[in-house]
Amino acid sequence: MLFGCRGVAVKDPSAPYGVKLLIEDYPYASDGLEIWEAIKSWVEEYILFYYKTDEALQQDPELQAWWKELVEVGHGDLKDKPWWPKMQTREELAQVCTTLIWIASALHAAVNFGQYPYGGLILNRPTISRRFMPEKGSAEYVALGKNPEKEFLKTITGKKETLIDLTVIEILSRHTSDEFYLGERDGGDYWTSDAGPLEAFKRFGKKLAEIEQKLVQKNNNETLRNRTGPAKMPYTVLYPSSEEGLTFRGIPNSISI
């Protein structure tokens, strides 16, 4: 899981998903683990249906050619790093596919669709600071002590830049009317004629709906104070579903901005 490299989690076989959060009340991490595990389960079911053995995966020329190109051409400067999966087992393929889906869906949703709800007031997230912190004893330092708000406004984003910034992040934070979300597909069940993957995908969609209800319950739990914060703004950005518009929720199938 991607959280471990950021120092917020450690591997723990006894934990529900094999990972223990060092900060339990960390909404992005705890919600993300739920979504990650759902994606992983769906991917594993799909892979096991088409690759009955690791040998079958190793002997798939198209898959092996794709992986070779990804490592040696797409990341030629890093191709000799020892941490690349060798793509010799179904477990390795599942890990790679889960990571790709996670980055293009839930990770992007968490980063993107909260931009305007969190930063729509420029004071919450200035795009620039035009002055250094004043030195103690200077006239600017005295002025800061007398009227912090006035001095703060002098240093942050100007009016023109604020207008541009807020316009852009509002557009980026919106869902379109034709958006498809994680666990959904366009065109019904016509993407495959195999019953196994169709049933697995339906289970995936159902699991995501269950996770969403679980996240709603978490946000209603007053003991989890980080989920709303002092502003009483619930963390909804990893709710899988959404409607059109500026909703502060919803995980699209892939990056679409």
Buried (B, 14 or more C-beta within 10 A) or exposed (E): BEBEEEEBBEEEEEEEBEBBBEEEBBBBBBBBBBBBBBBBBBBBBBBBBEBEEBEEBBEBEEBBEEBEEBBEEEEEEEEEEEEBBEBBBBEBBBBBBBBBBBEBBBBBBBEBBBBBBBBBEBEEBBBEEEEEEBEEEEEBBEBBEEEEEEBBEEBBBEEEBBEEBBEEBBEEBBBEEEBEBBBBBEEEEEEEEEEEBBEBBEBBBEBBEEBBEEBEEBBEEEEBEEBBEEEEBBBBBBBBBBEEEBBBBBBBBEEEE
